[in-house]
Amino acid sequence: MNDQKNSNNTSRPLDALGQALNSQVLINLKGGKEFRGVLQSFDMHMNLVINDAEELKDGESERRLGVVLVRGDNIVYISPG
């Protein structure tokens, strides 16, 4: 059964985050806040370190934040930015 999963190129969520390292990501948080920046690192709890982060409002940059640590349990979704 594991061979079938591997042949279908199925990956685990942390594998997908690993592929997004050093690329721009869009992060949506509980409460509706949205951030965009370069994914620098993450851990098994999906805590993220984002470089060149900016807070977005209605898809537009509202303010630049620089380096940000996002706690994993606040994340609704992460998408390639």
ChimeraX attribute file (.defattr): number of C-alpha atoms within 10 A of each C-alpha:
attribute: neighborCount
match mode: 1-to-1
recipient: residues
	/A:1	5
	/A:2	6
	/A:3	7
	/A:4	9
	/A:5	10
	/A:6	10
	/A:7	8
	/A:8	8
	/A:9	8
	/A:10	11
	/A:11	10
	/A:12	9
	/A:13	10
	/A:14	14
	/A:15	10
	/A:16	11
	/A:17	19
	/A:18	15
	/A:19	9
	/A:20	19
	/A:21	15
	/A:22	14
	/A:23	14
	/A:24	19
	/A:25	20
	/A:26	19
	/A:27	23
	/A:28	18
	/A:29	17
	/A:30	11
	/A:31	9
	/A:32	9
	/A:33	14
	/A:34	22
	/A:35	25
	/A:36	24
	/A:37	25
	/A:38	21
	/A:39	23
	/A:40	19
	/A:41	17
	/A:42	19
	/A:43	12
	/A:44	9
	/A:45	10
	/A:46	17
	/A:47	16
	/A:48	20
	/A:49	18
	/A:50	27
	/A:51	20
	/A:52	15
	/A:53	23
	/A:54	22
	/A:55	18
	/A:56	18
	/A:57	13
	/A:58	8
	/A:59	10
	/A:60	10
	/A:61	14
	/A:62	12
	/A:63	12
	/A:64	14
	/A:65	14
	/A:66	11
	/A:67	15
	/A:68	17
	/A:69	14
	/A:70	17
	/A:71	14
	/A:72	16
	/A:73	11
	/A:74	14
	/A:75	19
	/A:76	14
	/A:77	12
	/A:78	16
	/A:79	12
	/A:80	14
	/A:81	13
